[in-house]
Amino acid sequence: MRAACRPCTLKEVGIAFTDISGTFQIGEVFAASDRERLERQGYVAAKWSRSENGRRRKYYRITKEGRAQLTAQREQWRAVDGTLRGIWMQVCTA
């Protein structure tokens, strides 16, 4: 995990998500509904600012609470992943 990130637009978040995952793409409607939920929960914060070309854009950043939730979700996923891998190995070697 990166120590610090700069605020990003939704388009930049979607591009990064696709680049990192290699396969998944975030649709605009999906991203907007999730963004609203994450903002309500206090996991991301938004701020209007001017882009390099002078256009007004909304930039998002993960909050301290969001980082804590991300850490918790990663740990939960690791537990599920480990369990499923264990079951898979038992089934495949039986």
C-alpha positions as a Markdown table, in Angstrom:
| # | Residue | x | y | z |
|---|---|---|---|---|
| 1 | Met | 0.0 | 0.0 | 0.0 |
| 2 | Arg | 1.3 | 3.5 | -0.8 |
| 3 | Ala | 2.0 | 5.7 | 2.1 |
| 4 | Ala | 0.3 | 8.7 | 0.6 |
| 5 | Cys | -1.8 | 9.5 | -2.4 |
| 6 | Arg | -2.8 | 12.6 | -4.1 |
| 7 | Pro | -6.5 | 13.5 | -4.5 |
| 8 | Cys | -8.0 | 12.0 | -7.7 |
| 9 | Thr | -11.0 | 12.5 | -10.0 |
| 10 | Leu | -13.4 | 9.6 | -10.4 |
| 11 | Lys | -12.1 | 9.1 | -13.9 |
| 12 | Glu | -8.5 | 8.7 | -12.5 |
| 13 | Val | -9.8 | 6.3 | -9.9 |
| 14 | Gly | -11.5 | 4.2 | -12.6 |
| 15 | Ile | -8.3 | 4.2 | -14.8 |
| 16 | Ala | -6.1 | 3.2 | -11.8 |
| 17 | Phe | -8.5 | 0.4 | -10.8 |
| 18 | Thr | -8.5 | -1.0 | -14.3 |
| 19 | Asp | -4.7 | -0.7 | -14.5 |
| 20 | Ile | -4.1 | -2.4 | -11.1 |
| 21 | Ser | -6.7 | -5.2 | -11.5 |
| 22 | Gly | -5.8 | -5.9 | -15.2 |
| 23 | Thr | -9.4 | -6.9 | -16.0 |
| 24 | Phe | -12.1 | -5.0 | -14.0 |
| 25 | Gln | -13.6 | -1.8 | -15.2 |
| 26 | Ile | -15.7 | 0.6 | -13.1 |
| 27 | Gly | -18.7 | 2.0 | -14.8 |
| 28 | Glu | -19.7 | 5.6 | -14.2 |
| 29 | Val | -23.0 | 4.8 | -12.5 |
| 30 | Phe | -21.4 | 2.2 | -10.3 |
| 31 | Ala | -18.6 | 4.5 | -9.3 |
| 32 | Ala | -21.0 | 7.4 | -8.5 |
| 33 | Ser | -23.3 | 5.3 | -6.3 |
| 34 | Asp | -20.3 | 3.8 | -4.5 |
| 35 | Arg | -18.7 | 7.2 | -4.1 |
| 36 | Glu | -21.9 | 8.6 | -2.5 |
| 37 | Arg | -22.0 | 5.7 | -0.1 |
| 38 | Leu | -18.3 | 6.0 | 0.8 |
| 39 | Glu | -18.7 | 9.7 | 1.4 |
| 40 | Arg | -21.7 | 9.2 | 3.7 |
| 41 | Gln | -19.7 | 6.6 | 5.6 |
| 42 | Gly | -16.8 | 9.0 | 6.0 |
| 43 | Tyr | -14.3 | 6.8 | 4.1 |
| 44 | Val | -13.6 | 9.3 | 1.3 |
| 45 | Ala | -13.7 | 13.1 | 1.3 |
| 46 | Ala | -14.3 | 15.3 | -1.8 |
| 47 | Lys | -13.2 | 18.8 | -2.6 |
| 48 | Trp | -13.9 | 21.0 | -5.7 |
| 49 | Ser | -10.8 | 22.4 | -7.3 |
| 50 | Arg | -9.6 | 23.7 | -10.7 |
| 51 | Ser | -7.7 | 21.2 | -12.9 |
| 52 | Glu | -4.6 | 22.2 | -14.9 |
| 53 | Asn | -6.8 | 23.3 | -17.8 |
| 54 | Gly | -8.9 | 25.5 | -15.5 |
| 55 | Arg | -12.0 | 23.4 | -15.4 |
| 56 | Arg | -13.8 | 22.8 | -12.1 |
| 57 | Arg | -13.4 | 19.2 | -11.0 |
| 58 | Lys | -14.2 | 17.3 | -7.9 |
| 59 | Tyr | -11.2 | 15.5 | -6.3 |
| 60 | Tyr | -11.5 | 12.6 | -3.8 |
| 61 | Arg | -9.1 | 11.3 | -1.2 |
| 62 | Ile | -9.3 | 8.5 | 1.3 |
| 63 | Thr | -9.8 | 9.5 | 4.9 |
| 64 | Lys | -8.1 | 8.0 | 8.0 |
| 65 | Glu | -11.4 | 6.1 | 8.6 |
| 66 | Gly | -11.3 | 4.9 | 5.1 |
| 67 | Arg | -7.8 | 3.6 | 5.4 |
| 68 | Ala | -8.8 | 1.7 | 8.6 |
| 69 | Gln | -11.8 | 0.2 | 6.9 |
| 70 | Leu | -9.6 | -0.8 | 3.9 |
| 71 | Thr | -7.2 | -2.5 | 6.2 |
| 72 | Ala | -10.0 | -4.4 | 8.0 |
| 73 | Gln | -11.6 | -5.5 | 4.6 |
| 74 | Arg | -8.2 | -6.7 | 3.4 |
| 75 | Glu | -7.7 | -8.8 | 6.5 |
| 76 | Gln | -11.2 | -10.3 | 6.1 |
| 77 | Trp | -10.5 | -11.1 | 2.4 |
| 78 | Arg | -7.2 | -12.8 | 3.3 |
| 79 | Ala | -9.1 | -15.0 | 5.8 |
| 80 | Val | -11.7 | -15.9 | 3.2 |
| 81 | Asp | -9.0 | -16.5 | 0.5 |
| 82 | Gly | -7.0 | -18.7 | 2.9 |
| 83 | Thr | -10.1 | -20.8 | 3.8 |
| 84 | Leu | -11.1 | -21.2 | 0.2 |
| 85 | Arg | -7.6 | -22.2 | -0.9 |
| 86 | Gly | -7.5 | -24.8 | 1.9 |
| 87 | Ile | -10.8 | -26.3 | 0.8 |
| 88 | Trp | -9.6 | -26.3 | -2.8 |
| 89 | Met | -6.4 | -28.1 | -1.9 |
| 90 | Gln | -8.3 | -30.8 | 0.1 |
| 91 | Val | -10.8 | -31.3 | -2.8 |
| 92 | Cys | -8.0 | -31.4 | -5.4 |
| 93 | Thr | -5.8 | -33.9 | -3.5 |
| 94 | Ala | -8.6 | -36.2 | -2.3 |
